[in-house]
Amino acid sequence: MKTCDSLKWLAMVVLMVAVAVPVGSAAMGPISSVVTDTPAGTTKYILQSVTVGGYTVDRSRLASGTSHRTLTSAASPIPELDDMDLSFGFANGETTDQFAVRMFNGALWKNSNGDNPDFFLFEAGTGDAASVAAILPGGVVGRPVTLGGGWGSTGCTNRGRSTDGAIGGNNQAIVGICWAITDLLDQNGNKLTNDSIIEGICCTARNGMDPAEWFAVVDRPYQARGPRPADGATDVLRDAILSWGPGEGAKSHDVYFGTDLASVTNASRNNPLGVLVSQAQDPNTFEPPGLLALGTTYYWRIDEVEGGTIHKGKIWSFVTEAIGDPIKNIAATASSAQPNMGPEKTVDGSGLTGDLHGTEGNTMWLSSGVGPNWIQYQFDKVYKLYDLKIWNSNQPIESALGLGAKDVKIEYSTDGVAWMPLSGVPPFARAPGLAGYAANTTVSFGGLLAKYVKLTINNSWSGLAVTGLSEVRFTYVPVAARAPNPASGATGVNPQTPLSWRAGREAAFHQVYVSTDKQAVINGTAPVVKVSEPRYEAPLELGRSYFWKVVEVNEAQNPKSWEGDVWTFTTAEALVVEDFERYNDVEGKGTRIYETWIDGYGTATNGAQVGYLQAPFAERTILHGGKQAMPLTYNNAGGITASEAVRTFDTPQDWTRHGVSTLVLYFYGDPDNAAGQVYAKINGAKVVYSGNANALKLPYWTPWNIDLATTGASLKAVAKLAIGVEGSGKGILYVDDIQLYRTAPAAAKEFLWIEAESGTLSKPLAIYNDAAASGGKYLSTENLGLIGARLDGVAKYTFTVKGGTYAIRGRVIEPAGGGSNSFWVRLPGAALNTTPLPANDGWINWNFAVGTTWHWDGIVNTDAANLAVRYTLPPGAHTLELAYREDGAQLDAIVITDAAN
């Protein structure tokens, strides 16, 4: 299948989610109409609808697929490592035999369409001989089914053309085939049914193929979806608020909620069964009255109401938090123990599968038979105990000779000195001596406070002195604050993040201690704030480590307060103002880069152009971080004195919070740029870049630190930020990673730029021409074959530094074909953080990152796990040596800098 070059609408179909398609059913008839749309000023076609006979599928019900290329195998297709978005297709002349689309919509697919077509494949071309097969769950491939005829203007029963004029009058043929899941076969050759589930579609062509647009029909999302709490969630808070994504066309919602599954399943408006808790409500949220019961399973259903039609929803469920939480980190000691049957076995989970215990003796505690027999447990702090579950001794002999504990005295203590007896302790039930044994004794503590618990076994089931237990589990009432957010130990935390936690169950209010002084938090001398909700917006600064704790208070309880653990986190070094990652190429959504950063299009006073003329509009190769940067073309000619891009923030930003002092942005120039002056504007206050005058010509990321206090800008509500170039001439500037810092990252004190052609060279190294290289020239070798010895071709570069530790980066290319991406590098007189192999006489094997366009890469030591090399140099002159290692490796320029980044 050879895709026509003008059939470009697939790039726009990324808007649609993925699904797949089977082969032409004779009863189905041909595709009679394909309606597309052509955006103004483009040749890209967006599919609007497809009609097969009397059945029309519009764009909202079609999903395109993400696919895996596959190679032919005698057994089954073998997926390659990379996915390919179908919106780009293969180039003409592709010879791969098979092409597979997997996991449509991110999940398995099954028919929701009756006997109407489920799948569509579109392309313009002729002479292909192709077949399709279903990929069944688990990757099993069904038997292939041959497509009906070729893809020409005749012979294909299920072909169709776009309606005349619908694609701008081009009358471009859009040839397609459609089929239903029932047209496909399983691995035994049996026809699939409408109830069949498939994982994907594999297409094969004997003459090679170019996969084009694959679509599958998806059901309209009439039902409510996306429940919160998620379906099957556990440990849900008692004050949970239910929410969901509304179904398509829903005008109102009926909410069914209760603890009886049958009632929630069967209830209706005419028979509410006590679980229709809200009818015809507008919001897609519901707050149950009062607190939910602990440890309870709730069921709920949302019926979406569209006019007079009710779309009955799925049944969802969740389980609320348990009455008691298990205690972890328990230390166990005992009066005695048999070898490899120590008391720690009762609290380490050994022998348990889920909550069922096995019969292996070495997973249990067994005393030596010298009385009195006792086992004692120590917790990491005082807990309000709820209960204790017991798995008794469960060796295979238990049914004949009961070694398990029977009559037990339990004592508890908060300090290990003063002990109190627990009343109402039941006899411990006997274990069956069989695998799959569930705990069969529960001892209630009723909220007593303890750090220590001691069990003295007065009698075993056999009456013998030897006795033991398999496992115990203590649970406690969670009265202290827990589950902090940010999690303790978190780094890179946004200082705008409120502190939150799961409140202690009895808390009436909360005392929050926050400080950069850990001991002050421990001692309770840190600043404290009283809040009524388990949430606090602390005044945090960037780049600091904080400690905090919460004391839960209830004057009506005993004790009146519970002090929580001390937690810690570190805030991020910077706040992102703009990283250019959120933009895409989708039309009509306001998400293209030039729709946020407004340039000079349509004006006579602004020579700026943001983005490229064709998608992708953002820069995706020259990057400081992430996956995208902003290309800013400037053209200050014909009376234009400045080229400027402006972003207006939806909500003005406060740049006075979190200790912010500096705005940092990175820009990247081009050797062909005309001279100009980079500047920024903050709420209209102009700041001119005062660094290297040639920065616009450097194909390197230059950091620009702007001291906000010196700008004169209004920083409390920053509504506009502009980046521009003034002066004569034209060129292109790349901008990335605009961030706010409390302490600006250290700028380079030294930054040395060396053109590769400026050194003294020996053969076979030579200078070559390339307009894209800095200065139009680069260093390389040609047609030498074998890897070079270290002295076979050396370039030497002399430079002077003030002294310190330096990084060296090169602007490099590995030519197409691979295997040509290394040089030898040596810097005599430098102390290195990595030790080269002694036999190399100081030479480092530098394998740079592969790439067929000019890109920067730091020097690493390939013989030391690719460790980035840092050179510590005394003040004065030094000579960098670079030698031929692999034929064709290209070097354009060298940067030597003491910058951290």
C-alpha positions in Angstrom: 0.0 0.0 0.0 1.6 3.3 -1.1 0.2 6.2 0.8 -0.4 9.3 -1.4 1.7 12.2 -0.2 -1.3 14.6 -0.2 -3.2 12.4 2.2 -2.0 14.3 5.3 -5.0 14.3 7.5 -3.7 11.5 9.7 -1.5 13.9 11.7 -4.6 15.6 12.8 -6.3 12.4 13.9 -4.1 12.1 17.0 -7.1 13.9 18.6 -8.9 10.6 18.6 -8.3 7.7 21.0 -7.2 4.3 19.7 -9.2 1.2 18.6 -9.0 -1.4 15.7 -10.7 -3.0 12.8 -11.5 -6.5 11.0 -12.1 -7.5 7.2 -14.6 -6.7 4.5 -18.0 -8.3 5.0 -19.9 -8.8 1.8 -23.2 -8.1 3.5 -21.8 -4.9 4.8 -21.5 -3.1 1.5 -18.9 -0.6 0.3 -17.9 2.6 2.1 -20.3 5.0 0.3 -19.1 8.3 1.8 -16.1 9.7 3.5 -16.5 13.3 4.7 -13.4 15.2 5.6 -12.6 18.8 6.4 -9.7 21.0 5.3 -8.4 23.6 7.7 -7.9 27.0 6.1 -4.4 27.4 4.6 -3.4 23.8 5.0 -3.5 20.5 3.0 -4.4 18.4 6.0 -7.6 16.5 6.0 -9.6 15.8 9.2 -12.0 12.9 9.0 -15.5 13.9 9.9 -17.6 10.9 9.2 -17.8 7.6 7.3 -21.0 6.1 5.8 -21.4 2.4 5.0 -24.7 1.6 3.4 -27.3 3.3 5.7 -24.9 3.4 8.7 -22.9 6.6 9.5 -20.2 6.9 12.0 -19.1 10.4 13.0 -15.7 11.6 14.1 -16.7 11.5 17.8 -17.1 7.7 17.6 -13.9 6.9 15.8 -10.6 6.2 17.6 -7.2 5.9 15.9 -4.6 3.4 17.1 -1.1 3.3 18.5 0.8 0.5 16.9 3.8 -1.8 17.1 5.8 -2.7 14.0 6.3 -6.4 13.9 8.6 -8.8 12.0 7.5 -12.1 10.4 8.1 -15.2 12.6 7.2 -18.8 12.0 5.4 -18.8 15.3 3.9 -15.3 15.8 4.7 -11.6 15.2 7.7 -10.3 17.2 7.2 -6.7 18.4 10.0 -4.3 18.0 11.0 -2.1 20.8 9.5 1.1 19.6 5.9 2.2 19.2 4.9 4.2 16.2 2.0 6.6 16.2 -0.2 5.7 13.2 -0.7 9.4 12.5 2.7 9.5 10.8 2.6 6.2 8.8 5.6 4.6 7.1 7.5 6.1 4.2 6.7 4.9 0.7 8.7 1.8 -0.1 8.5 0.2 3.3 9.2 -3.5 3.0 8.2 -4.7 6.5 5.9 -7.6 6.1 3.6 -7.1 9.0 2.2 -4.2 10.9 0.2 -4.6 14.2 -2.1 -2.2 16.1 -2.3 -3.2 19.7 -4.3 -2.4 22.8 -6.8 0.0 21.2 -7.9 2.7 23.6 -5.3 1.4 25.9 -7.3 -1.7 26.7 -8.7 -4.9 25.1 -11.5 -4.3 22.6 -14.8 -6.0 21.9 -17.8 -5.2 19.7 -20.2 -2.6 20.9 -21.7 -2.0 17.5 -24.0 -4.9 16.6 -23.4 -6.1 13.0 -22.3 -2.7 11.7 -18.6 -2.2 10.8 -16.3 -2.1 13.8 -13.0 -1.2 12.0 -11.8 1.0 9.1 -8.6 1.2 7.2 -8.0 4.1 4.8 -5.4 4.7 2.1 -5.0 5.8 -1.5 -2.9 3.4 -3.5 -3.1 0.4 -5.8 -1.8 -3.1 -6.3 -1.5 -4.3 -2.7 -2.3 -7.9 -1.6 -3.0 -7.7 2.1 -4.7 -9.6 4.9 -5.7 -9.0 8.5 -5.7 -11.2 11.6 -7.0 -10.7 15.1 -4.5 -10.5 17.9 -6.2 -12.4 20.7 -5.6 -11.8 24.4 -2.2 -13.0 25.4 -0.8 -12.3 22.0 -2.1 -15.3 20.2 -2.7 -14.4 16.5 -5.8 -15.6 14.7 -5.8 -17.0 11.2 -5.5 -14.2 8.6 -8.4 -13.2 6.4 -7.6 -11.8 2.9 -8.9 -8.4 2.1 -11.3 -8.2 -0.8 -9.4 -7.4 -3.9 -6.8 -4.7 -4.5 -6.8 -1.1 -3.5 -7.3 0.3 -7.0 -10.4 2.0 -8.4 -11.9 -1.4 -9.2 -12.2 -4.7 -7.5 -12.4 -3.6 -3.9 -15.9 -4.1 -2.7 -15.5 -1.9 0.4 -13.8 1.0 -1.1 -15.0 4.6 -1.1 -14.0 8.2 -2.1 -14.3 11.4 -0.2 -17.4 13.4 -1.1 -16.6 15.9 -3.9 -15.5 19.3 -2.6 -15.2 18.0 1.0 -11.4 18.2 0.8 -11.0 21.5 -0.9 -11.8 20.5 -4.4 -8.8 18.2 -4.8 -11.0 15.2 -5.4 -8.4 13.1 -3.7 -9.3 9.5 -3.5 -9.6 8.2 0.0 -9.8 4.4 -0.5 -10.9 2.4 2.4 -12.1 -1.0 3.6 -14.4 -1.8 6.6 -15.1 -4.9 8.5 -16.7 -6.2 11.6 -15.2 -8.3 14.4 -17.3 -11.2 13.1 -15.3 -11.2 9.9 -12.2 -12.3 11.8 -11.0 -15.8 12.7 -9.5 -17.3 15.9 -6.3 -19.4 15.8 -8.4 -22.5 14.9 -10.1 -20.8 11.9 -13.5 -20.3 13.7 -15.3 -17.0 13.1 -15.2 -14.6 16.0 -18.5 -13.5 17.5 -19.7 -10.1 18.7 -18.8 -11.2 22.2 -15.2 -11.9 21.3 -12.4 -9.9 22.8 -9.3 -9.0 20.9 -6.0 -7.2 21.8 -5.3 -5.8 18.4 -5.1 -6.3 14.6 -2.1 -7.6 12.6 -2.0 -6.6 8.9 0.2 -8.4 6.3 1.1 -7.5 2.7 3.1 -9.7 0.4 4.3 -6.7 -1.6 5.3 -4.6 1.4 3.0 -2.0 2.9 2.6 1.5 4.3 0.1 1.4 7.1 -2.2 4.4 6.9 -5.2 5.4 9.0 -6.7 2.7 11.2 -9.9 3.5 13.1 -12.3 1.6 15.3 -15.8 2.5 16.3 -16.2 3.2 20.0 -19.5 3.4 21.9 -20.8 6.8 22.9 -19.9 7.3 26.5 -23.5 7.7 27.7 -22.7 6.1 31.1 -21.1 7.9 34.0 -17.4 7.0 34.3 -14.2 7.8 36.2 -15.5 7.2 39.8 -13.8 8.7 42.7 -13.2 6.9 45.0 -12.1 4.5 42.4 -14.0 1.3 41.9 -12.6 -1.3 44.3 -10.8 1.3 46.4 -10.0 0.4 50.0 -9.1 2.4 53.1 -11.4 5.2 52.0 -11.9 8.1 54.4 -15.2 8.3 56.2 -15.8 11.9 55.0 -15.3 10.9 51.3 -17.2 12.9 48.6 -18.3 10.9 45.6 -17.6 12.2 42.2 -17.6 11.0 38.6 -17.2 12.0 35.0 -20.6 12.7 33.4 -21.8 10.7 30.4 -22.1 12.3 27.0 -25.3 14.4 26.8 -26.2 13.9 30.5 -28.6 16.7 31.8 -28.8 15.4 35.3 -27.8 12.5 37.5 -29.6 10.0 39.7 -27.4 8.8 42.6 -27.9 5.3 44.2 -25.8 4.6 47.3 -25.9 2.0 50.1 -24.4 -1.1 51.7 -26.6 -3.7 50.0 -25.4 -4.7 46.6 -28.8 -6.1 45.4 -30.6 -2.9 46.3 -28.1 -0.6 44.6 -28.2 -2.9 41.5 -32.0 -3.2 41.2 -33.3 0.1 42.5 -34.9 2.6 40.1 -37.0 5.8 40.3 -40.2 3.7 40.5 -38.7 1.3 43.1 -35.9 3.2 45.0 -35.3 0.5 47.6 -34.0 3.0 50.1 -30.8 3.7 48.1 -31.9 6.5 45.6 -30.2 9.2 47.6 -30.4 12.0 45.0 -32.6 12.3 41.9 -32.1 14.6 38.9 -29.2 16.5 40.6 -27.1 18.8 38.5 -23.5 18.5 40.0 -21.5 15.4 39.3 -20.6 15.1 43.0 -22.4 13.7 46.0 -21.6 14.1 49.7 -23.1 11.4 51.9 -24.7 12.9 55.0 -22.5 12.3 58.1 -19.5 10.1 58.4 -19.5 6.7 56.7 -19.2 3.6 58.9 -15.8 2.2 59.5 -14.7 -1.0 57.8 -17.8 -1.1 55.6 -18.3 -1.9 51.9 -20.4 0.7 50.0 -22.0 0.3 46.6 -23.0 3.1 44.3 -24.4 3.7 40.9 -24.9 6.9 38.8 -27.7 6.9 36.2 -27.3 9.6 33.6 -30.5 11.3 32.6 -30.7 12.7 29.0 -34.1 14.2 28.3 -36.5 11.3 28.9 -33.9 8.6 28.6 -32.1 7.2 31.6 -28.7 5.5 31.0 -28.3 3.0 33.9 -24.8 3.2 35.3 -22.3 0.5 36.4 -22.1 -0.7 40.0 -19.0 0.7 41.8 -17.8 -0.1 45.3 -15.3 0.9 47.9 -14.4 -0.1 51.4 -14.0 2.5 54.1 -11.0 2.6 56.5 -10.8 -0.2 59.0 -11.6 0.3 62.6 -8.1 -0.6 63.6 -4.8 -0.3 61.7 -2.1 -3.0 62.1 0.9 -2.1 64.1 4.3 -2.5 62.4 7.8 -2.7 63.7 7.1 -5.0 66.6 9.9 -6.5 68.6 9.2 -10.0 70.2 10.9 -11.8 73.1 10.0 -15.0 74.9 10.8 -17.1 77.9 12.3 -19.7 75.7 12.3 -21.0 72.1 13.1 -24.1 70.1 15.9 -23.8 67.5 14.7 -21.7 64.4 11.3 -21.2 66.1 11.9 -18.0 67.9 9.3 -15.4 69.0 10.1 -13.1 66.1 8.3 -15.7 63.9 5.0 -14.5 65.3 5.3 -11.0 63.9 7.3 -11.3 60.7 4.6 -12.7 58.5 6.4 -16.0 57.8 4.0 -18.8 57.0 1.2 -16.4 55.9 -0.2 -16.4 52.4 -2.6 -13.6 52.5 -4.2 -14.0 55.9 -3.9 -17.8 55.9 -1.2 -19.7 57.7 0.7 -22.8 56.7 2.0 -25.7 58.8 5.8 -25.3 58.6 7.2 -25.4 62.1 10.0 -22.9 61.3 7.4 -20.2 60.6 6.1 -20.4 64.2 7.2 -19.8 67.8 7.5 -22.9 70.1 8.8 -22.8 73.7 11.4 -25.2 75.0 9.1 -26.5 77.7 10.5 -24.7 80.7 7.8 -22.8 82.4 6.4 -20.3 82.9 5.9 -19.8 79.1 5.5 -16.2 78.0 6.0 -14.1 75.0 6.2 -10.3 75.1 5.8 -7.6 72.4 7.2 -4.1 72.3 6.0 -1.4 69.9 7.9 1.6 68.7 5.6 4.0 70.7 2.5 4.0 72.8 -0.6 3.0 70.9 -4.4 3.1 71.6 -4.9 -0.6 71.1 -8.0 -1.9 69.4 -7.6 -5.7 69.2 -5.3 -8.6 68.8 -5.8 -11.5 66.3 -4.3 -14.9 67.1 -3.1 -17.7 64.8 -2.4 -20.5 67.2 0.3 -23.1 66.8 -0.5 -25.0 63.6 1.9 -27.8 63.1 0.5 -31.0 61.5 0.5 -32.7 64.9 -1.9 -30.1 66.3 -5.0 -32.1 65.8 -3.5 -35.1 67.7 -1.2 -33.2 70.2 -2.4 -29.7 70.8 0.7 -27.5 71.4 -1.2 -24.3 70.9 -1.9 -21.9 73.7 -5.3 -22.2 75.4 -5.6 -20.3 78.7 -3.6 -17.1 78.5 -3.1 -14.1 80.8 -2.5 -10.8 79.0 -0.9 -7.8 80.6 -0.1 -4.4 79.1 2.1 -1.4 80.0 3.1 2.0 78.7 6.6 1.9 80.1 7.5 -1.7 80.7 7.6 -1.2 84.4 4.0 -0.8 85.6 1.8 -3.6 84.2 -2.0 -3.9 84.2 -4.0 -7.2 83.5 -6.4 -7.2 80.6 -9.8 -8.5 81.5 -12.1 -10.6 79.4 -9.4 -12.6 77.6 -11.1 -15.6 75.9 -9.5 -19.0 75.6 -7.4 -19.2 72.5 -9.1 -21.4 69.9 -7.2 -24.5 68.7 -5.7 -24.5 65.2 -6.6 -27.4 62.8 -3.0 -28.3 61.9 -3.9 -27.8 58.2 -2.7 -25.3 55.6 -4.9 -22.4 54.9 -5.6 -21.6 58.5 -7.3 -18.3 59.3 -7.0 -16.5 62.6 -9.7 -17.8 64.9 -9.3 -15.8 68.1 -9.7 -12.1 68.6 -8.9 -10.3 71.8 -10.4 -6.8 72.4 -8.3 -4.1 74.0 -11.1 -1.5 73.8 -8.7 1.5 73.3 -6.3 0.8 76.2 -2.9 2.6 75.9 0.2 0.3 75.6 3.7 0.1 74.3 4.2 -3.4 75.8 2.0 -6.4 75.8 2.9 -9.7 77.5 1.1 -13.1 77.0 1.7 -15.7 79.7 0.4 -19.1 78.6 -1.0 -20.9 81.6 -2.1 -24.0 79.7 -1.7 -25.5 76.2 -4.4 -27.6 74.5 -2.3 -30.7 75.3 -1.5 -29.7 78.9 2.2 -30.1 78.1 4.7 -27.4 79.0 5.7 -27.0 75.4 3.5 -24.5 73.7 3.6 -21.8 71.0 1.8 -19.5 68.5 2.0 -19.1 64.7 1.2 -15.4 64.3 -0.3 -12.4 66.1 -1.6 -9.1 64.7 -2.1 -6.0 66.9 -4.3 -3.2 65.6 -4.7 0.3 67.0 -7.1 3.2 66.8 -5.3 5.8 64.6 -5.5 8.8 66.9 -2.3 10.4 65.8 -1.8 12.3 62.5 -0.5 10.0 59.7 0.0 9.7 55.9 1.6 13.1 55.4 1.6 15.0 52.1 4.3 15.7 51.1 5.5 12.3 52.0 8.3 12.3 54.6 11.6 12.5 52.8 10.1 14.0 49.6 12.3 16.3 47.6 11.6 18.9 44.9 8.3 19.8 46.6 6.5 22.8 45.2 6.4 25.4 48.0 2.8 26.2 46.9 1.8 22.7 48.0 -0.3 22.8 51.2 0.7 20.5 54.0 -2.0 17.9 54.6 -2.3 14.6 56.5 -4.8 12.0 57.5 -6.3 13.3 60.7 -6.3 11.4 64.0 -9.7 9.7 64.4 -10.6 11.7 67.6 -9.0 15.0 66.7 -11.1 18.1 67.4 -8.4 20.4 66.1 -4.8 20.3 65.0 -1.6 22.0 66.1 1.0 22.2 63.3 4.7 22.8 63.9 6.9 23.7 60.9 10.5 24.9 60.9 13.8 24.4 59.2 15.1 23.6 62.7 14.5 19.9 63.4 15.2 20.1 67.1 12.8 23.0 67.5 10.0 20.8 66.0 10.9 17.9 68.2 11.0 20.1 71.3 7.8 21.9 70.4 9.5 25.3 70.4 9.0 25.8 66.6 6.2 28.2 65.5 2.8 26.5 65.9 -0.5 27.1 64.1 -3.9 25.8 65.2 -6.2 24.6 62.3 -9.6 23.0 62.2 -9.0 20.9 59.0 -6.1 18.5 58.3 -4.5 21.0 56.0 -2.2 24.0 56.3 -0.7 26.4 53.8 2.7 27.0 55.3 4.9 29.9 54.3 7.5 27.8 52.6 10.6 29.1 50.7 12.3 27.5 47.7 15.4 25.4 48.2 15.0 24.6 51.9 14.6 21.5 54.0 11.7 21.6 56.4 10.6 19.6 59.4 7.1 19.4 60.7 4.7 17.5 63.0 1.1 17.6 63.9 -0.4 17.3 67.4 -4.0 16.1 67.4 -6.0 17.6 70.2 -9.4 16.7 71.7 -10.0 18.1 75.2 -12.8 15.6 75.8 -10.5 12.6 75.4 -7.9 10.9 77.6 -5.2 11.7 76.8 -6.2 15.1 75.4 -3.5 15.2 72.7 -1.5 12.8 70.5 1.8 14.0 69.2 2.7 12.8 65.7 6.0 11.8 64.1 8.4 14.4 62.9 8.3 14.5 59.1 10.6 16.2 56.6 10.7 17.3 53.0 12.8 19.6 50.8 11.3 22.2 48.6 12.2 22.6 44.9 15.1 24.9 43.9 12.9 26.7 41.4 9.3 27.4 40.4 8.5 26.9 36.7 7.2 30.0 35.0 7.3 28.4 31.5 8.9 25.2 30.3 7.1 25.0 26.9 6.0 21.4 27.5 2.3 21.9 27.5 1.9 23.0 23.9 0.9 20.7 21.0 -0.1 21.0 17.3 -3.8 20.5 17.7 -6.0 22.9 15.9 -8.8 24.8 17.4 -7.9 24.1 21.1 -5.8 27.2 21.8 -2.9 24.8 22.7 -0.3 25.8 20.0 2.7 27.6 21.2 2.0 30.8 19.2 -1.5 31.0 20.6 0.0 31.6 24.1 3.2 33.4 23.2 1.9 36.2 21.0 4.3 37.3 18.3 4.3 40.0 15.6 2.0 38.3 13.1 -0.2 40.9 11.5 1.6 43.9 12.9 4.0 46.4 11.3 6.0 47.1 14.4 7.0 43.6 15.7 9.3 41.3 13.7 8.9 38.3 15.9 7.6 34.9 14.9 6.9 32.2 17.5 7.1 28.6 16.4 7.5 27.1 13.0 5.2 27.5 10.0 4.6 23.7 9.9 3.9 21.3 12.7 5.6 20.5 15.0 5.4 24.2 15.9 7.6 24.0 19.0 11.3 23.1 18.8 11.9 19.4 19.7 15.7 18.9 19.0 17.5 21.9 20.5 16.4 21.6 24.2 17.7 22.7 27.5 15.3 20.4 29.3 12.2 18.4 28.7 10.9 17.8 25.2 10.2 21.2 23.8 11.6 24.7 23.6 10.3 27.9 22.0 11.8 29.0 18.6 11.7 32.8 18.3 12.6 34.2 14.9 13.4 37.9 14.8 13.5 40.2 11.8 14.3 43.8 12.7 14.2 45.4 9.3 12.1 47.8 7.3 11.6 50.2 10.2 11.1 47.4 12.8 13.4 47.9 15.7 12.4 45.0 18.0 11.0 41.5 17.7 9.0 40.4 20.8 7.0 37.5 22.1 4.5 38.1 24.9 2.8 35.7 27.2 -0.2 37.0 29.3 -0.9 34.8 32.3 -4.4 33.7 32.8 -4.0 34.5 36.5 -1.4 37.1 37.5 1.5 35.5 39.4 3.0 36.7 42.7 6.8 36.7 42.3 7.3 38.0 45.9 6.4 34.7 47.6 8.6 31.7 48.6 11.7 33.8 49.0 11.9 34.4 45.2 14.8 36.7 44.2 15.8 35.8 40.7 14.2 35.0 37.3 16.4 32.6 35.3 15.9 31.7 31.6 18.0 30.0 29.1 18.5 31.0 25.4 20.4 29.4 22.6 21.7 31.3 19.5 22.9 30.5 16.0 26.2 31.3 14.3 24.3 32.9 11.4 22.4 35.3 13.6 22.8 39.0 13.1 23.9 41.0 16.1 21.1 42.1 18.4 20.3 42.7 22.0 18.2 40.1 24.0 15.8 41.6 26.5 12.9 40.7 28.7 9.9 42.6 30.0 8.2 41.9 33.3 4.8 43.7 33.4 6.3 46.1 30.9 9.5 46.8 32.9 12.4 46.2 30.5 15.6 44.3 31.4 18.5 44.0 28.9 20.8 41.1 28.8 24.3 42.4 29.9 26.3 39.2 29.4 28.4 38.1 26.4 27.7 40.4 23.5 28.0 37.5 21.1 25.6 35.3 23.0 23.1 35.4 20.1 25.6 33.7 17.9 26.5 30.9 20.3 24.8 27.6 19.6 24.8 26.9 23.3 22.4 27.3 26.2 23.2 30.6 27.9 21.8 31.1 31.4 20.4 34.6 32.1 19.9 35.4 35.8 17.7 38.5 36.3 17.8 40.0 39.8 14.1 40.9 40.3 14.8 43.6 42.9 16.6 45.7 40.3 14.0 45.5 37.5 11.6 48.1 39.0 8.8 45.8 37.9 5.6 45.3 39.9 6.1 41.8 41.1 3.1 41.2 43.3 0.8 40.5 40.3 2.9 39.6 37.2 0.4 39.5 34.3 2.8 39.7 31.3 6.2 38.4 30.4 8.0 39.2 27.2 11.1 38.0 25.5 12.6 39.9 22.6 15.5 41.0 20.5 16.2 44.6 19.5 18.6 46.1 17.0 19.1 45.6 13.3 19.3 42.2 11.5 17.5 38.9 11.8 18.0 35.4 13.1 16.5 32.8 15.4 16.6 32.4 19.2 15.6 29.4 21.2 14.2 29.9 24.7 13.6 27.3 27.4 13.1 26.7 31.2 12.0 30.1 32.5 12.1 29.7 36.3 12.0 31.5 39.6 14.8 30.9 42.3 15.4 32.0 45.8 19.1 31.5 45.3 20.1 31.8 41.7 22.2 28.9 40.3 25.8 29.8 40.1 26.6 31.3 36.8 29.8 30.5 35.0 32.7 32.6 36.0 34.7 31.3 33.0 33.3 30.3 29.7 35.7 29.5 26.9 34.6 28.9 23.4 37.0 27.2 21.0 36.3 26.5 17.4 37.4 23.0 16.4 39.2 24.3 13.3 41.4 26.7 15.4 43.8 24.1 16.8 47.0 22.7 15.5 46.2 19.4 13.7 48.0 16.3 12.5 46.7 13.9 9.9 44.3 12.2 9.4 42.3 14.9 11.2 41.2 17.5 8.8 38.8 20.5 8.4 35.6 20.2 6.4 32.9 22.7 5.5 29.3 22.7 6.8 27.1 25.8 6.7 25.3 24.5 9.8 28.5 24.3 11.8 29.7 27.2 13.9 32.0 29.3 11.6 31.0 27.0 8.8 33.7 24.4 9.5 34.3 21.3 11.6 37.0 18.7 12.4 36.7 15.1 11.3 38.4 12.2 9.4 37.2 10.3 6.3 37.5 6.8 5.0 40.1 5.4 7.4 38.2 2.3 8.6 39.9 0.9 11.8 39.8 2.6 15.2 42.7 4.9 15.5 45.5 4.8 18.0 45.8 7.7 20.4 48.6 9.5 18.5 47.2 8.8 15.0 45.9 12.3 14.4 45.9 14.9 17.2 44.3 18.3 17.5 45.8 20.6 20.2 44.0 23.7 21.7 45.8 26.0 24.1 43.7 28.0 26.6 44.1 29.9 29.8 42.0 29.6 33.0 41.9 31.3 36.4 42.0 27.9 38.1 39.2 25.6 39.4 37.2 22.6 38.3 35.9 22.6 34.8 33.6 20.7 32.5 34.3 20.3 28.7 31.5 19.9 26.2 31.7 19.4 22.4 29.3 20.2 19.6 29.3 16.9 17.7 27.7 14.8 15.0 27.8 11.0 14.5 27.3 10.5 10.7 24.4 8.4 9.5 25.3 4.7 9.7 26.5 4.6 13.3 29.7 3.5 14.8 31.5 6.8 14.5 30.9 8.6 17.8 34.2 8.6 19.7 37.4 10.6 20.1 40.4 10.2 22.4 40.7 13.2 24.9 43.6 14.2 27.2 44.3 17.3 29.3 47.9 17.1 30.8 48.3 18.7 34.2 44.6 18.2 35.2 43.4 16.3 38.2 40.4 14.1 37.2 37.5 12.8 39.1 37.8 9.7 37.1 40.9 7.5 36.6 41.7 6.4 33.1 43.2 3.1 32.5 47.0 3.3 33.2 47.9 1.9 29.8 46.1 4.8 28.1 48.7 7.3 29.3 46.0 9.8 30.4 43.9 9.4 27.3 40.1 9.1 27.9 37.9 7.2 25.5 35.0 9.6 24.9 31.9 8.1 23.3 29.5 11.0 22.7 25.7 10.7 22.3 24.6 9.5 18.9 22.9 12.1 16.7 23.1 13.0 13.0 22.6 16.8 13.6 24.8 19.1 15.6 24.3 18.6 19.3 26.2 19.2 22.6 27.6 16.4 24.7 29.8 16.4 27.7 33.0 14.4 27.9 32.6 11.1 29.7 35.0 8.3 30.4 33.8 5.3 28.5 36.2 3.1 30.5 34.8 4.3 33.8 31.0 3.6 33.3 30.5 6.8 31.3 31.3 9.0 34.3 31.1 12.7 33.5 34.7 14.0 33.6 35.6 17.0 35.7 39.0 18.6 35.2 40.6 20.5 38.1 43.3 22.9 36.8 45.7 25.3 38.3 45.7 28.9 37.0 47.5 29.5 33.8 47.8 28.1 30.3 46.9 24.5 29.4 46.6 22.4 26.2 43.6 20.2 25.4 44.5 17.3 23.2 41.8 15.5 21.0 42.8 12.5 18.9 41.2 10.4 16.1 39.5 7.3 17.4 36.6 6.4 15.0 36.4 7.4 11.4 33.8 10.1 10.6 33.2 11.4 14.2 32.7 15.2 13.8 33.5 18.1 16.1 32.4 21.7 15.5 33.3 23.6 18.7 34.4 23.1 22.3 33.2 24.8 25.5 35.3 24.8 28.7 33.4 26.2 31.7 33.3 26.1 35.5 29.4 26.3 35.4 27.6 23.7 37.5 25.2 23.0 34.6 
